């Protein structure tokens, strides 16, 4: 793939100021629209090419999908579209100001049918809270799905929420442009469902990142080496933050200790390494440069807690 075609991706781990400055990124103050889970990017490319006076941001977790989508954007010479690889549920509330988004599209998401995976469904209460905050008043979210019970569940949840107005589910809808999956479902004669949900009332949300995102480094004069060896399997918790230490070992090549760590904020979990390095007359505890977790409160809590534990 031509390297120039990969110019559309924003690497969110490198962002240091929140919310993100979309006006600076696009060079204008045009409307912002979001697609969550854009797959191959054909729907996002269609929207961006049809509406050059508006801006589009896509969220996807698949590296291959991000590469394929950018190739489509490059071939169409689009300048009003960007993508981010990561969890939209976590990133959208951090990257967008209140009442700044004109429309959100979600096409054929995984419904996560098993009961134990229920919290992975995108339209849980936390994300409805996000939509109420970041959508402009009277702006819409469109959901397309081929799963009848999922359409009904989303419909009922939004209908009970006074912050939204929900149109009746449109069965076997027809759109000007169809996604790859949509064409497949039509060819197979499968039913599909479209929900249009309007945000009518605003509610604020708590954000993890405000202003500049500075990751703390901890410096301590002395550590207990034996505690590094014993830190594995420890669990630290405070409020909604949870840190689990998986293992620790010494990196002979780089002369440092590595601590494999899991950090959870509510239901969002990240894995990364914390390094412990001797610097002249002190020890430095920080994130390992080879891992780039989002700087959530639990990640910062992990640095602080590990430093405190080793220094005791």
KEKE-3310 file (N, C-alpha, C; in steps of 0.2 Angstrom, whole numbers, plus 5000, padded with zeros to 4 digits):
npx = (5004:5002:5012:5007:4994:4990:4988:4977:4974:4973:4982:4977:4983:4994:4989:4989:4981:4965:4948:4950:4957:4947:4944:4957:4963:4955:4956:4945:4928:4918:4903:4904:4904:4901:4906:4904:4913:4917:4921:4926:4926:4918:4905:4908:4917:4908:4899:4908:4912:4900:4896:4905:4906:4906:4913:4920:4923:4929:4928:4936:4942:4949:4965:4967:4955:4956:4967:4962:4951:4957:4964:4953:4949:4960:4960:4949:4953:4949:4947:4941:4939:4944:4951:4951:4959:4953:4943:4928:4918:4926:4934:4926:4919:4930:4937:4928:4919:4906:4890:4894:4894:4886:4880:4878:4883:4880:4883:4877:4882:4891:4880:4883:4877:4877:4873:4883:4891:4885:4888:4896:4889:4886:4876:4874:4870:4880:4885:4874:4873:4885:4881:4870:4877:4888:4881:4874:4859:4844:4850:4855:4856:4860:4856:4859:4854:4854:4848:4834:4830:4839:4838:4825:4828:4837:4829:4819:4827:4831:4819:4814:4822:4822:4830:4830:4822:4813:4811:4799:4804:4811:4808:4817:4823:4827:4842:4851:4864:4872:4880:4893:4889:4876:4872:4874:4865:4853:4854:4853:4840:4837:4830:4832:4835:4831:4835:4831:4837:4834:4842:4836:4837:4850:4863:4876:4893:4905:4922:4938:4949:4955:4960:4977:4986:4995:5007:5011:5027:5036:5047:5058:5068:5073:5071:5062:5069:5066:5052:5048:5050:5039:5028:5019:5002:4996:4982:4975:4964:4953:4940:4933:4943:4954:4968:4978:4992:5001:5014:5032:5048:5066:5075:5088:5096:5092:5094:5084:5068:5053:5036:5022:5005:4988:4975:4960:4946:4931:4922:4932:4947:4965:4981:4998:5016:5025:5040:5054:5068:5085:5092:5106:5105:5093:5077:5067:5050:5039:5028:5032:5040:5037:5024:5007:4996:4979:4979:4971:4962:4965:4977:4986:4984:4990:5004:5007:5003:5011:5024:5022:5020:5033:5041:5039)
npy = (4994:5011:5023:5036:5035:5032:5043:5047:5043:5046:5045:5041:5039:5047:5060:5074:5084:5087:5091:5085:5096:5098:5108:5113:5102:5099:5111:5120:5125:5116:5105:5091:5073:5056:5039:5024:5009:5007:4997:4991:5004:5009:5015:5027:5033:5036:5045:5055:5059:5063:5074:5086:5097:5095:5087:5071:5058:5042:5027:5012:4996:4987:4984:4980:4984:4998:5001:4997:5006:5018:5017:5018:5031:5038:5035:5042:5054:5061:5074:5077:5068:5058:5044:5034:5022:5012:5010:5016:5019:5023:5033:5043:5052:5058:5065:5074:5089:5095:5095:5095:5087:5082:5071:5053:5038:5020:5005:4989:4983:4971:4962:4956:4943:4934:4933:4935:4944:4956:4969:4973:4977:4991:5001:5004:5011:5020:5024:5030:5041:5047:5051:5059:5070:5074:5075:5088:5098:5091:5083:5068:5050:5036:5019:5004:4987:4969:4961:4957:4956:4964:4976:4979:4980:4991:5001:5001:5004:5017:5023:5024:5033:5050:5059:5057:5055:5043:5036:5025:5008:5005:4993:4983:4994:5006:5013:5026:5023:5007:4997:4985:4973:4976:4974:4961:4955:4959:4952:4939:4939:4943:4950:4967:4982:4999:5012:5028:5040:5054:5066:5076:5081:5088:5081:5082:5074:5064:5066:5058:5064:5080:5095:5096:5081:5074:5062:5055:5053:5044:5047:5039:5038:5026:5008:4993:4979:4966:4967:4969:4957:4951:4957:4952:4947:4955:4966:4981:4994:5008:5018:5019:5013:5000:4990:4977:4967:4957:4951:4951:4955:4955:4965:4961:4966:4979:4984:4986:4984:4976:4977:4969:4975:4976:4988:4995:5005:5007:4997:4996:4990:4990:4984:4984:4989:4993:5002:5000:5009:5012:5027:5035:5042:5039:5031:5028:5027:5023:5023:5010:5013:5005:5002:5009:5014:5022:5037:5035:5037:5025:5021:5030:5029:5017:5019:5027:5019:5008:5014:5018:5006:4999:5007:5007)
npz = (5000:4996:5005:5007:5007:5020:5027:5034:5047:5064:5078:5093:5105:5105:5107:5116:5122:5128:5125:5108:5096:5083:5074:5071:5065:5054:5048:5047:5052:5050:5051:5061:5060:5064:5062:5069:5070:5056:5047:5031:5026:5016:5017:5025:5016:5006:5012:5015:5002:4996:5004:5004:5011:5025:5039:5043:5055:5058:5068:5073:5077:5071:5063:5049:5043:5045:5036:5024:5023:5022:5010:5001:5004:4999:4986:4982:4984:4996:5008:5019:5029:5043:5053:5068:5077:5089:5104:5103:5113:5124:5118:5111:5121:5126:5116:5110:5111:5122:5114:5100:5089:5074:5069:5072:5065:5065:5059:5057:5070:5081:5090:5102:5108:5120:5137:5146:5139:5139:5143:5133:5123:5113:5115:5129:5145:5149:5136:5130:5139:5134:5121:5123:5128:5119:5106:5096:5100:5095:5085:5077:5079:5070:5068:5060:5058:5057:5066:5075:5088:5094:5088:5094:5107:5108:5104:5114:5125:5122:5121:5133:5139:5143:5137:5124:5108:5099:5083:5076:5072:5057:5045:5034:5027:5014:5007:5000:4998:5000:5012:5012:5019:5020:5007:5005:5015:5009:4997:5002:5006:5019:5034:5039:5050:5054:5065:5070:5080:5090:5099:5112:5124:5135:5145:5156:5156:5165:5162:5158:5154:5154:5147:5146:5144:5155:5159:5174:5181:5193:5206:5217:5231:5236:5234:5238:5233:5235:5235:5222:5217:5223:5219:5210:5205:5214:5219:5217:5222:5220:5222:5206:5200:5196:5198:5192:5195:5185:5182:5186:5180:5177:5165:5158:5147:5145:5158:5168:5178:5173:5175:5172:5169:5172:5170:5175:5171:5177:5166:5156:5151:5151:5146:5150:5152:5166:5170:5180:5185:5189:5192:5194:5210:5213:5210:5195:5191:5178:5163:5152:5136:5125:5126:5124:5132:5134:5144:5156:5172:5180:5175:5178:5192:5193:5191:5202:5213:5212:5214:5227:5233:5231:5237:5251)
capx = (5000:5006:5012:5003:4987:4989:4988:4970:4974:4975:4985:4975:4988:4999:4986:4991:4977:4958:4946:4954:4955:4945:4945:4964:4964:4952:4957:4938:4923:4912:4900:4907:4900:4905:4904:4907:4914:4916:4923:4930:4926:4914:4900:4912:4920:4902:4897:4913:4912:4894:4895:4912:4906:4905:4919:4918:4928:4927:4931:4937:4947:4953:4970:4966:4950:4959:4971:4958:4947:4962:4965:4947:4949:4965:4958:4944:4956:4945:4951:4936:4938:4949:4950:4955:4959:4952:4937:4924:4915:4931:4937:4922:4918:4936:4939:4923:4916:4898:4886:4899:4893:4880:4876:4882:4881:4882:4880:4878:4887:4890:4875:4885:4870:4877:4871:4889:4894:4880:4891:4900:4885:4888:4871:4872:4868:4886:4886:4868:4875:4889:4877:4867:4882:4891:4877:4870:4852:4840:4854:4852:4860:4856:4858:4857:4856:4850:4846:4828:4829:4844:4834:4820:4832:4840:4823:4816:4831:4831:4812:4813:4826:4819:4835:4830:4815:4815:4806:4797:4809:4810:4810:4819:4824:4831:4846:4854:4871:4872:4886:4895:4885:4869:4870:4874:4859:4848:4854:4851:4833:4837:4827:4836:4831:4835:4833:4833:4836:4835:4844:4832:4839:4857:4865:4884:4896:4912:4927:4944:4955:4953:4966:4983:4986:5002:5007:5016:5033:5037:5054:5059:5076:5075:5065:5064:5070:5062:5045:5047:5049:5033:5022:5014:4996:4993:4977:4975:4958:4951:4934:4931:4950:4957:4975:4981:4999:5002:5020:5037:5055:5072:5077:5096:5098:5091:5095:5078:5063:5047:5030:5016:5000:4981:4972:4953:4942:4924:4923:4937:4953:4971:4987:5004:5021:5028:5047:5057:5075:5089:5095:5111:5104:5085:5073:5061:5044:5035:5026:5037:5039:5034:5016:5004:4989:4976:4980:4965:4964:4968:4984:4990:4984:4995:5011:5007:5002:5017:5029:5021:5021:5040:5045:5037)
capy = (5000:5018:5026:5042:5033:5031:5049:5049:5041:5050:5041:5044:5038:5053:5066:5077:5089:5085:5087:5086:5102:5096:5114:5114:5096:5099:5118:5123:5124:5113:5100:5085:5067:5050:5033:5019:5003:5008:4991:4993:5011:5011:5020:5033:5036:5038:5051:5061:5062:5066:5080:5089:5103:5092:5082:5064:5054:5035:5023:5005:4993:4982:4987:4979:4988:5005:5001:4996:5012:5024:5016:5021:5038:5041:5034:5047:5061:5065:5078:5079:5062:5055:5038:5033:5015:5011:5009:5022:5020:5027:5039:5048:5057:5062:5069:5078:5094:5094:5098:5097:5082:5083:5065:5047:5032:5014:5000:4982:4981:4965:4963:4952:4940:4931:4937:4937:4949:4961:4975:4975:4981:4998:5006:5003:5018:5025:5027:5034:5047:5051:5054:5065:5076:5076:5077:5094:5097:5089:5079:5061:5044:5031:5012:4999:4980:4964:4957:4959:4957:4969:4982:4980:4981:4997:5005:5001:5008:5024:5026:5025:5039:5056:5063:5055:5054:5037:5034:5018:5004:5004:4986:4982:5000:5007:5019:5028:5019:5001:4994:4978:4968:4977:4971:4954:4953:4960:4946:4933:4940:4943:4957:4972:4986:5005:5016:5035:5042:5061:5069:5082:5084:5087:5079:5082:5067:5065:5064:5056:5068:5087:5099:5093:5074:5073:5056:5056:5049:5044:5046:5038:5037:5019:5003:4986:4975:4960:4968:4969:4950:4949:4961:4948:4945:4960:4969:4988:4996:5014:5021:5015:5011:4994:4988:4970:4965:4950:4948:4956:4952:4959:4965:4962:4970:4987:4986:4988:4979:4977:4975:4968:4978:4978:4993:4995:5010:5004:4991:4997:4987:4990:4980:4988:4988:4999:5001:5003:5010:5015:5033:5039:5042:5038:5026:5031:5022:5026:5018:5007:5016:5001:5001:5016:5014:5028:5039:5035:5038:5019:5020:5035:5026:5011:5022:5030:5014:5004:5017:5018:4999:4997:5012:5006)
capz = (5000:4996:5012:5007:5008:5027:5030:5037:5054:5070:5083:5099:5111:5105:5108:5123:5124:5127:5120:5102:5092:5076:5069:5068:5061:5047:5045:5046:5058:5047:5055:5063:5060:5067:5061:5074:5067:5049:5043:5025:5025:5010:5019:5027:5010:5002:5015:5014:4995:4995:5008:5005:5016:5031:5041:5046:5059:5059:5074:5071:5081:5066:5059:5042:5041:5044:5030:5018:5022:5020:5003:4998:5004:4995:4979:4980:4985:5001:5013:5025:5033:5047:5057:5074:5079:5096:5107:5102:5119:5128:5115:5109:5126:5128:5110:5107:5116:5122:5108:5095:5084:5071:5068:5073:5062:5068:5054:5058:5075:5084:5096:5108:5111:5126:5143:5150:5135:5138:5144:5128:5118:5112:5118:5136:5148:5148:5130:5130:5142:5130:5115:5126:5129:5113:5100:5096:5101:5089:5080:5077:5079:5065:5069:5056:5061:5054:5072:5077:5096:5096:5086:5099:5114:5108:5103:5121:5130:5121:5121:5140:5141:5141:5133:5116:5104:5094:5078:5075:5069:5050:5043:5027:5024:5008:5008:4993:4998:5005:5014:5009:5023:5018:5000:5007:5018:5004:4992:5005:5008:5027:5036:5042:5053:5055:5070:5070:5087:5091:5105:5113:5131:5136:5151:5156:5158:5168:5157:5161:5152:5153:5146:5144:5147:5157:5162:5180:5182:5200:5207:5224:5233:5238:5233:5241:5227:5236:5234:5215:5215:5226:5217:5205:5208:5219:5216:5221:5220:5223:5218:5200:5198:5198:5195:5194:5193:5182:5183:5185:5179:5176:5158:5158:5141:5146:5165:5171:5179:5170:5178:5168:5173:5170:5174:5173:5173:5176:5162:5151:5154:5147:5148:5148:5156:5170:5171:5186:5182:5193:5189:5199:5217:5213:5205:5191:5189:5173:5158:5147:5130:5120:5127:5124:5135:5136:5151:5161:5180:5183:5172:5182:5198:5193:5192:5209:5218:5211:5217:5234:5236:5231:5242:5258)
cpx = (5004:5006:5008:4996:4985:4989:4982:4970:4976:4976:4983:4979:4993:4996:4987:4986:4970:4954:4950:4952:4953:4945:4952:4965:4962:4954:4950:4934:4917:4909:4904:4902:4904:4902:4908:4907:4913:4918:4928:4930:4922:4909:4903:4914:4914:4900:4901:4913:4906:4893:4902:4912:4905:4911:4916:4924:4925:4931:4931:4942:4951:4959:4969:4961:4952:4963:4967:4954:4951:4963:4959:4947:4954:4963:4953:4946:4952:4950:4947:4935:4945:4947:4954:4954:4958:4945:4933:4920:4919:4933:4932:4921:4924:4938:4934:4920:4909:4895:4890:4898:4886:4876:4881:4879:4884:4879:4882:4883:4886:4885:4877:4879:4871:4876:4878:4893:4890:4883:4895:4896:4886:4883:4869:4872:4874:4887:4880:4870:4880:4886:4873:4871:4885:4887:4874:4863:4849:4844:4852:4858:4857:4860:4855:4859:4852:4847:4840:4827:4834:4841:4829:4823:4834:4834:4820:4820:4831:4824:4811:4817:4824:4824:4834:4823:4817:4809:4804:4803:4807:4813:4811:4819:4828:4835:4849:4861:4870:4879:4887:4890:4878:4867:4870:4867:4853:4848:4852:4843:4832:4834:4833:4832:4835:4831:4836:4832:4838:4837:4840:4834:4847:4858:4873:4886:4903:4917:4934:4949:4952:4959:4971:4984:4994:5003:5013:5021:5034:5044:5055:5066:5078:5069:5067:5063:5066:5054:5043:5046:5042:5027:5017:5008:4993:4988:4976:4968:4956:4946:4933:4938:4952:4963:4977:4988:5000:5008:5026:5044:5060:5074:5084:5098:5098:5092:5089:5073:5057:5041:5024:5009:4993:4978:4965:4949:4934:4924:4928:4944:4959:4976:4993:5010:5023:5035:5049:5065:5079:5093:5099:5108:5096:5083:5067:5056:5040:5033:5032:5035:5036:5027:5013:4997:4986:4977:4974:4967:4967:4975:4988:4990:4989:5002:5012:5007:5008:5023:5028:5023:5029:5044:5044:5043)
cpy = (5006:5021:5032:5041:5032:5037:5051:5047:5045:5045:5044:5044:5044:5060:5068:5082:5087:5091:5089:5092:5100:5102:5114:5108:5097:5106:5122:5122:5120:5107:5094:5079:5061:5044:5028:5012:5003:5002:4993:5000:5014:5016:5027:5037:5039:5045:5057:5064:5065:5073:5083:5095:5101:5088:5076:5061:5047:5032:5016:5002:4988:4986:4986:4983:4996:5006:5001:5003:5017:5023:5019:5028:5041:5041:5040:5054:5065:5069:5080:5073:5060:5049:5038:5025:5014:5011:5016:5024:5024:5033:5045:5054:5061:5067:5074:5083:5092:5098:5100:5092:5082:5076:5059:5041:5025:5008:4993:4980:4974:4966:4960:4949:4937:4935:4939:4943:4955:4968:4977:4978:4988:5003:5005:5010:5022:5028:5031:5041:5051:5054:5060:5071:5078:5078:5084:5093:5096:5085:5072:5056:5039:5024:5008:4992:4975:4959:4960:4961:4963:4976:4984:4983:4989:5002:5006:5005:5015:5027:5028:5031:5045:5061:5062:5054:5048:5036:5027:5014:5003:4997:4986:4989:5000:5013:5020:5024:5013:4999:4987:4973:4969:4974:4963:4951:4954:4954:4940:4933:4941:4950:4961:4978:4993:5009:5023:5038:5049:5063:5075:5085:5083:5085:5079:5075:5069:5062:5063:5061:5075:5091:5095:5086:5073:5067:5056:5051:5049:5043:5045:5036:5030:5014:4997:4981:4968:4961:4968:4961:4947:4952:4958:4946:4949:4964:4976:4991:5003:5017:5016:5012:5005:4992:4981:4969:4958:4947:4953:4952:4957:4959:4966:4966:4977:4989:4989:4983:4981:4974:4975:4970:4978:4983:4994:5001:5008:4998:4991:4995:4988:4986:4984:4986:4994:4997:5004:5003:5014:5021:5037:5037:5041:5033:5029:5025:5026:5020:5016:5011:5012:4999:5008:5015:5021:5030:5040:5035:5031:5018:5024:5032:5020:5013:5024:5024:5009:5007:5017:5011:4997:5002:5011:5001)
cpz = (5000:5003:5013:5008:5015:5031:5034:5044:5059:5075:5090:5105:5111:5106:5115:5126:5123:5129:5114:5099:5084:5071:5066:5064:5054:5044:5044:5052:5055:5052:5056:5063:5061:5064:5065:5070:5059:5044:5037:5023:5019:5012:5021:5021:5006:5005:5014:5007:4993:4998:5009:5010:5023:5033:5044:5049:5060:5065:5072:5075:5077:5062:5052:5040:5040:5038:5024:5017:5020:5013:4999:4998:5000:4988:4977:4982:4990:5006:5019:5029:5037:5051:5063:5075:5086:5098:5107:5109:5124:5125:5113:5115:5127:5122:5108:5113:5117:5116:5102:5089:5081:5070:5069:5069:5065:5063:5056:5063:5077:5090:5102:5111:5118:5132:5146:5146:5135:5139:5138:5122:5118:5116:5125:5139:5147:5142:5128:5133:5137:5124:5118:5127:5123:5107:5101:5097:5095:5084:5082:5077:5075:5067:5064:5058:5057:5060:5075:5084:5098:5094:5092:5105:5114:5108:5110:5125:5129:5122:5129:5143:5138:5138:5126:5114:5099:5089:5078:5071:5061:5047:5036:5023:5018:5008:5001:4992:5002:5006:5011:5013:5021:5012:5001:5010:5013:4999:4995:5008:5016:5028:5039:5045:5054:5060:5069:5077:5088:5098:5107:5120:5132:5143:5151:5158:5161:5163:5161:5160:5151:5152:5144:5148:5149:5161:5168:5180:5190:5201:5215:5225:5234:5237:5237:5235:5228:5234:5226:5213:5218:5224:5213:5209:5213:5215:5221:5218:5224:5219:5213:5197:5200:5194:5197:5191:5191:5184:5183:5184:5177:5169:5159:5152:5142:5153:5168:5173:5175:5174:5174:5172:5169:5174:5171:5176:5172:5172:5157:5154:5149:5150:5146:5153:5160:5171:5177:5185:5187:5189:5195:5206:5218:5209:5201:5189:5184:5168:5153:5140:5124:5121:5127:5126:5135:5143:5155:5168:5182:5181:5177:5189:5199:5195:5200:5214:5218:5215:5224:5237:5236:5236:5249:5261)
residu = (UNK:UNK:UNK:UNK:UNK:UNK:UNK:UNK:UNK:UNK:UNK:UNK:UNK:UNK:UNK:UNK:UNK:UNK:UNK:UNK:UNK:UNK:UNK:UNK:UNK:UNK:UNK:UNK:UNK:UNK:UNK:UNK:UNK:UNK:UNK:UNK:UNK:UNK:UNK:UNK:UNK:UNK:UNK:UNK:UNK:UNK:UNK:UNK:UNK:UNK:UNK:UNK:UNK:UNK:UNK:UNK:UNK:UNK:UNK:UNK:UNK:UNK:UNK:UNK:UNK:UNK:UNK:UNK:UNK:UNK:UNK:UNK:UNK:UNK:UNK:UNK:UNK:UNK:UNK:UNK:UNK:UNK:UNK:UNK:UNK:UNK:UNK:UNK:UNK:UNK:UNK:UNK:UNK:UNK:UNK:UNK:UNK:UNK:UNK:UNK:UNK:UNK:UNK:UNK:UNK:UNK:UNK:UNK:UNK:UNK:UNK:UNK:UNK:UNK:UNK:UNK:UNK:UNK:UNK:UNK:UNK:UNK:UNK:UNK:UNK:UNK:UNK:UNK:UNK:UNK:UNK:UNK:UNK:UNK:UNK:UNK:UNK:UNK:UNK:UNK:UNK:UNK:UNK:UNK:UNK:UNK:UNK:UNK:UNK:UNK:UNK:UNK:UNK:UNK:UNK:UNK:UNK:UNK:UNK:UNK:UNK:UNK:UNK:UNK:UNK:UNK:UNK:UNK:UNK:UNK:UNK:UNK:UNK:UNK:UNK:UNK:UNK:UNK:UNK:UNK:UNK:UNK:UNK:UNK:UNK:UNK:UNK:UNK:UNK:UNK:UNK:UNK:UNK:UNK:UNK:UNK:UNK:UNK:UNK:UNK:UNK:UNK:UNK:UNK:UNK:UNK:UNK:UNK:UNK:UNK:UNK:UNK:UNK:UNK:UNK:UNK:UNK:UNK:UNK:UNK:UNK:UNK:UNK:UNK:UNK:UNK:UNK:UNK:UNK:UNK:UNK:UNK:UNK:UNK:UNK:UNK:UNK:UNK:UNK:UNK:UNK:UNK:UNK:UNK:UNK:UNK:UNK:UNK:UNK:UNK:UNK:UNK:UNK:UNK:UNK:UNK:UNK:UNK:UNK:UNK:UNK:UNK:UNK:UNK:UNK:UNK:UNK:UNK:UNK:UNK:UNK:UNK:UNK:UNK:UNK:UNK:UNK:UNK:UNK:UNK:UNK:UNK:UNK:UNK:UNK:UNK:UNK:UNK:UNK:UNK:UNK:UNK:UNK:UNK:UNK:UNK:UNK:UNK:UNK:UNK:UNK:UNK:UNK:UNK:UNK:UNK:UNK:UNK:UNK:UNK:UNK:UNK)
# end
